Amino acid sequence: MVRRDSVEKIDQFIQQEIKKNTFPGVVLGIVNDKKILYKKSFGYAQLEPDKIKMKDNTIFDLASLTKVIATTIAATQLIEKGKINLWDYIKHFYPELPSEKKEISIFHLLTHTSGFPAIIRLWDQGFSYEEKIKHILNRPLEAKVGEKVIYSDLNFILLGDLIWRVTGQRIDKYASQHIFQPLEMKITTFNPLKSLPNTKKNDYAATEMCKWRNRVMIGEVHDENAYSFNGVSGHAGLFSAIDDLCIFLQM
């Protein structure tokens, strides 16, 4: 277990940050490979329209942790199974890829060294799904392939699409069947208000007020591009709670 004096320091630190309005609330877990050593909730999950206390089982929008928990695991599973290769050029999956991008491989997408920009606005352009992917493929690079790290949502939007092309399953279906169900991660899902029908909005941590959607985002993905992909994308959209995340870390 975590030592008592360490627990007191952790609790004190979190409470101080809540008072400073660094964040309204937290659920914190510490694990080793065998058990949960510490788990505690602090503060509030929602501040408006009502103040709702944080609980140990509050469900969070994981945002870019989608990249780690769903997409990276899915891609590396497919590499392990021989379905794809780390050094496969993505032009094999996207023949329409412009020639200046012909050196981009799955490795470059996973390591954010493709040269793609960090983010582009797809959500309010009136694009279909296919047009969004095409728009990403045609986007000018900001660096030469392999030259530098640019942390980019576009890399993982493409990885999510690539996984769909290889397996015939969208990333939500693939991750559920091949990652979350085997690990018994029962709360981890995309579009949780639909896929977890026994939950209600009070069970979720709010993200923030979205001016584009004109509402506080609760139980719906905050990321605008992921929202425009119907809540399912390789870069964002996943929701989970602390117990499931502890299982993932132990795995």
Secondary structure, 3 states (H helix, E strand, C coil): CCCHHHHHHHHHHHHHHHHCCCCCEEEEEEECCCCEEEEEEEEEEECCCCCEECCCCCEEECCCHHHHHHHHHHHHHHHHCCCCCCCCEHHHCCCCCCHHHCCCEHHHHHCCCCCCCCCCCCCCCCCCHHHHHHHHHCCCCCCCCCCCCCCCHHHHHHHHHHHHHHHCCCHHHHHHHHHHHHHCCCCCEECHHHHCCCCCHHHECEEEEECCCCEEEECCCCCHHHHHCCCCCCCCCEEECHHHHHHHHHC
